[in-house]
Amino acid sequence: MAMAELSTPKTTTSSFLNSSSRFSLSSKLHLSNNFRHLLLPPFPTTPNSKISCSVSQNSQAPVAVQDNGLAKTKKECYGVFCLTYDLKAEEETKSWKKMINIAVSGAAGMISNHLLFKLASGSVFGPDQPIALKLLGSERSIQALEGVAMELEDSLFPLLREVDIGTDPYEVFQDVEWALLIGAKPRGPGMERAALLDINGQIFAEQGKALNAVASPNVKVLVVGNPCNTNALICMKNAPNIPAKNFHALTRLDENRAKCQLALKAGVFYDKVSNMTIWGNHSTTQVPDFLNARINGLPVKEVITDHKWLEEGFTESVQKRGGLLIQKWGRSSAASTAVSIVDAIKSLVTPTPEGDWFSTGVYTNGNPYGIAEDLVFSMPCRSKGDGDYQLVKEVEFDDYLRKRIAKSEAELLAEKKCVAHLTGEGIAYCDLGPVDTMLPGEV
Ligand code: LMR
């Protein structure tokens, strides 16, 4: 048993990069004038003055703001994205929607490298939705962030109208409507699970505070950095002004993996699998629900009659898919994670197909399934396409499903105790079993 008593959070928070460069660090970006000139077009300067780009939506010309060192640099706009154009002045952009601001943390990492280009292409929010990308990185990843911004420039995406890079969440999260929180520290060799929860928890506590202070009040927050359910809970608790139901933990990758395994077994293409719920934690206790899922509209148990495989082989293959992938690739899933982030967002911004649903880790308060309140737990949801969701009521339970859900629930309750110092619930006490508190990638 791993047991640890944890103290109150430190005032400074740092994290490090894993192979997929997941990150966050709270210190501010200080760029020398020389470095700034590498980033920005060369506006005239006077001694002791700093030049930054102020990018206002739909304005015609770039605006150089001289702050003379007094005002804080508002944004670290990048290169060509410091030039904005009046979208209303051009025929083909006139009918576009109002620009939205999307923050991505861990922006120099592998997952982001797949995700950002999908966001910028319009394949997530639609062909008439201009976007601004706010990229959060660490000081040590700042060069890489510039590289990302350069590739975004060179891709000439018509819908990408602004890119800002920075290391301070209070600046990067300003007015964002979406926050995709990918950066987190991976568990290193010999690191206690409790320590991982604490280190990442501090990152998400700080980012929650920053979102609370500067983001759009209805910002939607999707936590990807592991352990994502508990990180999402911590983030939410530190952002009391943002509706609790706006916080999500990514379990869509697990849903996609489950659909693929069922399709393979049934000998059908994976678009024939629907109503797939992942219950619980994004860990090896997660429960891929084959009782309620359907293949070609029929209950899975009618199509796949090998029920022992469903309970054992199928369930375990989904729970441990991330680990198997790491064995093959030598690093965590990145492309499929990015695809599942896209799927998760699209499920919220487009109406759910009639009769179907999707899985996402959301706040349990008021849930109709009897799951403990005050957790972030993956459950079945539907959306009208307005960014919001409703929990699905018409699901069945049997003893097997209830027992498995209870195990994942117990795990999340234990994780929650480990981070009580970060959720404002007093002194943390961490008592985690060594086996059932693994991330999919730790198998
Ligand atoms: C995955 O499910 O692929 C990842 O969450 C694995 C990991 O631990 O990074």
Residues whose N, C-alpha, C, O or C-beta is under 5 A from the ligand:
A	BS01	LMR	G322 S332 S333 L439 P440 G441 E442
